[in-house]
Amino acid sequence: MNRKFLLGCGCLVLILIGTIAAGIFFAAPRLYKKGTGWFNAQMADSGRRAAVEAAWKEPSLRPDASWFPPVVDGWTLGTSEDFTTLPELQLDRPGRRGKYRGEKQDVAVIVVPVSDLEVEGVMSRAVAALQTSHAGDSDRSNSGTSSANIRTTRSSSVVTTRTPRRMHAVFNGDDHTRMWWLKDWLFIFRTTGPEDPDAFAEKYLGAMSPGDLEKR
């Protein structure tokens, strides 16, 4: 009886192993295709951003009206003005801020001088300040970004996704703050709504420099 039972269990194990092996065999090409597609998309994304960074040039020695194109793709500049500090982001240095109006939602652009040695600390303090201001919010955040170099942290209602010289903080799923450091300048893009300001950021930087990068 025990021998028959053991033989039966052995057969079931072999069938199970065979089923799993067959599933892996048939799923492997599809998984490989998905993995290759993801990798190619990441490479294309990285290459596009590198091209934007290489082409970008400072319009002037300090942020002024020339740093805020009147039109960026589907967004139109409303106002732009200088500031000395921005306590809501723990920015203790002067810069300039502009507000763009879009069909679906608006985007605020903040530009401040930040050296490569300061950028990590400035970004971290900005996210900490935002987290403090959202301290009473419920935890409903989610990040839809993926990258091989990403570090993701989650606390309270904020999700932050960080890559070298870039950070994305999301509060409650629709309050976005994106930071992009470029050639000793930190660009901060803020918006509330379903659309991530990442696409706007590339269009904006492209619109500031000669060429057709803004059309990519």
Order of alpha helices (4+ residues) and beta strands (2+ residues): alpha-beta-beta-beta-beta-alpha-beta-beta-beta-beta-beta-alpha
